Amino acid sequence: MQSWFGPSSSSDNKKKLKEVFEEYGKKSGDEIRLKKDLKAAFEYLGALMPGYKAASALKYIDTDKSGYIKGTELDALVEYAYSSGYNRSNSLL
């Protein structure tokens, strides 16, 4: 994984993850939507298989089956990524 995590708390790391996903997402009205760009976000985060990670995240997090991660699902995506090891303690510093 890239060393974009600085020395910080878990809430700081989750905030940074959310910023990454928001940066890669597409703005649709007032919300961020992620689908194809989810793979690019996981690639940026250093995933070994970003396509698989994106597909897995979409499968488990897209609770309304819209085909996108949006709204409150974004917070679930951040938790999913954080619990999958995208945090400072597992990054290459």
Disulfide bonds with the S-S distance in Angstrom:
none
